[in-house]
C-alpha cells in the first residue's frame, strides 16, 4: 500500500477510540462528519472499522467514510483513516463497560502511544475511557516520560486552568502541596503557555486553598503566597493567592493568561460553568502532545444519538494548535 506520509503538509493526528461501549465512536463520527475538519488535519483512528461501521449505521450518519490502512504512515489526506487494532469480531454492548471494551481501549491506546512516541503521528486525542482502564492508559503514556514534570491544563475559549493536583481525594491532594511543589508546577505552566500557546510573558493567577485567602495569607495559604514569591524570583509572572469569588464572580480571571487551581474541583467547576463550546485538556510538560475532552464515556447516552461532540472537537483543535506551535519553534 502507498506511503502517503509526504502527500500532505497537514499534521497527522492520532485518535484513540476509548471505551467502545460508550460515546467515543459517536463523538468521533459527529466531529468528522463535518468535511471542514479535513482542512486542518489528517486523522488516524486506532480502533476497529467494524465498530466504526456499527455506530455509523445505528446513528444514521452518511459520513465520514473510512480508509483502512495498516499503519499511520499510509494515512491519506482528506480521508478518515483507520488502523485496526483487532481484526476479530468484537461484541459491542452499548451502555456499560465490559472486559472486551476494556481490552479494546488498552489496545487502541498502546498502538496510538507507540506511534506518538515514534512521531508517526504529531499528536494524540483520547476518546473517553471507562474508569476501569483510564489510569492504566494514562500510566502507559507516562511510562515513556517518567522524568517529566507534568500538569493537566484545561482549556475552554480564553480560559486556561492548570491543576496543581489532579483527580484525587482532597485528603490525598493537600499533603502534596508545598512551596517547592507549587513553584515546580508554576514553572511547567509558564513554559507551556510560552511554547504551546505562543504567549510571550504569561501572567498566571494562583488560587488559594481557603475560601477567604488574600495577600495577607495565613496557615495553608501562607505556603501558596511564599511559592508565588519564589516563582516571581525565577521570572515567572505569578500572582495571588485569589479566592474563587475574587477571580470568577468579579471577572478578574480575564486579566490573566491562565489560572493555577490547587485541586480538581476548584478548577473544573468554574471552567465547565463558563464553557460555551466544550472543554478539553492536555498534559503540559510532556514532550508529546496528548489531549482529551473533559468528560467521561457517558454510558447512559451510548448509541442514543444524544452525545454532544463539542468537547471532543475542542480536543482535536487543541491538539492541532499545540502541535503546530511546537513545530514552529
Secondary structure, DSSP 8 states (H G I E B T S, - for coil): ----TTS-SSEEEEEE---TTTTHHHHHHHHHTSGGGGGTEEEEEEE-HHHHHHHHHHHT-----EEEESSGGG--TTSEEEEES--S-----TTS--HHHHHHHHHHHHHHHHHHHTTSSSEEEE----HHHHHHHHHHHHHT-TT---EEEEEETTEEEEESS-SS-HHHHGGG--HHHHHHHHHHHHHHHHHHH--TT-EEEEE-SSTT--TT--THHHHHHHHHHHHHHTT-EEEEEE-HIIIIIS-GGGGSSEEEESSHHHHHHHHHHH-SS--EEEEET-SS-EEEESS---GGGTTTT----HHHHHHHHHHHHHHHHHHH-
